[in-house]
Amino acid sequence: DVKVTQSSRYLVKRTGEKVFLECVQDMDHENMFWYRQDPGLGLRLIYFSYDVKMKEKGDIPEGYSVSREKKERFSLILESASTNQTSMYLCASSLWILAGGPGEQYFGPGTRLTVT
Amino acid sequence: SQELEQSPQSLIVQEGKNLTINCTSSKTLYGLYWYKQKYGEGLIFLMMLQKGGEEKSHEKITAKLDEKKQQSSLHITASQPSHAGIYLCGADKGYGNKLVFGAGTILRVKS
C-alpha cells in the first residue's frame, strides 16, 4: 500500500523558532510537493521538487525553504516561524509523467502547525 | 494563471439525499482531479477526468467533465454520513506535473 508519512500531526512553536517538517514517501516517486491549507483558500503550493536536490518555487514560497537530499524525503523549513504561518501543511508525492498531464498525487496526513 | 471556483462553499444534506458539487475553470481543463479530505487529514484521490463529456463513477459518486472542458461536477447519490468531508477539485496547470486546487466544498450529512 502506498504511503506518505509526515513527522508530526500537531506541532506548536514559538515565533522566531526554526521549524522542520519532514515528509517521507515509499513509492519511489520523483515528484514531491509541500502545500499549506487555510480555510477558504484551499491548497496552495509552497515548493515542488522533481528530483533529488532539485526544487522549484510554488505560489507562496516566501518564508519557507526546502531540502531534498534523498529521493524519498522532502523537508520543509521555516527559517523564523511567524504567526501567519500557522496552518495545516500537507506533503504529497507523484510519479513524473512526461506527457498526458500530472499523475495522481498521494498525500500525507498533514501537520497542523501553530505558531504562538 | 488558472483559477478554480468551487460551489457551493459548504453544504448540509439529510442522509439519503442527492447532491452536486461544481468546479468551474477560467481556462480549458486538460485534466481535472477530484479529491476527498476527512477533517484534519490528508487528501484521498477519487477520480480523474480528461476528455470532454467524460463521466466516471465510483460507488455512489459520479464525476463529469463538460464538453467544453471548463466545468466539472461531482454528484453523490443517496448520501451517507461516510460521505462527509471536504471535496476539492484540482486541475492540471499545463506544465511541470503540478496541480492547482479549488478552495474546497465542505459537506455535512445529517443522519
Interface residues (C-beta under 8 A of the other chain):
Chain A: V4 N31 F33 Y35 G40 L41 G42 L43 R44 L45 F48 Y50 E56 G58 M88 L90 A92 S94 W96 I97 G100 G101 P102 G103 E104 Q105 Y106 F107 G108 P109 G110 R112
Chain B: Q9 Y30 G31 Y33 Y35 G40 E41 G42 L43 I44 F45 M48 Q50 L88 G90 D92 K93 G96 N97 K98 L99 V100 F101 G102 A103 G104
